[in-house]
Amino acid sequence: MHEYSIALEVWGSVAAAAREHGGGRVRSIRLEVGVLNLIEDEQLSFWVVALAERDGSPGVELEIVQVPGRVKCRGCGAEGELRVPQGTLPYFAMGAVRCAECGSGEVDVVGGRDLKVVTAEIETEGRNGRGE
């Protein structure tokens, strides 16, 4: 159910940007969501759209872009995408993650935990505006 609280934060930030840019209806939102957040896209989308509709922005289009996890090797410094065995949740596989370059299991997560609003398209006084 943490998707609801995330949706509240996302919508709150977009609604604030809309107010700053003339208070128009929000037409679309583009989010980048790190896979290590373990967020269900469908649930997040449902809640953001519901909050938008409640606040006067019915029909908002939400695009969610998944950002892969990234790891950096403590030994050799190589950085790469976190590759997880099929059917395994990313956090549960961390013990099995190895550096693709040297094979070390000493890696740090350096990406894939972010969640950010990349763009929001907002109607303002008869023209479209952009809020970020």
Secondary structure, DSSP 8 states (H G I E B T S, - for coil): -HHHHHHHHHHHHHHHHHHHTTS--EEEEEEEEEGGG---HHHHHHHHHHHHHHTT-TT-EEEEEEE--EEEETTT--EEE----TT--GGGGGGG---TTT--S-EEEEES--EEEEEEEEEETTEEEEE-
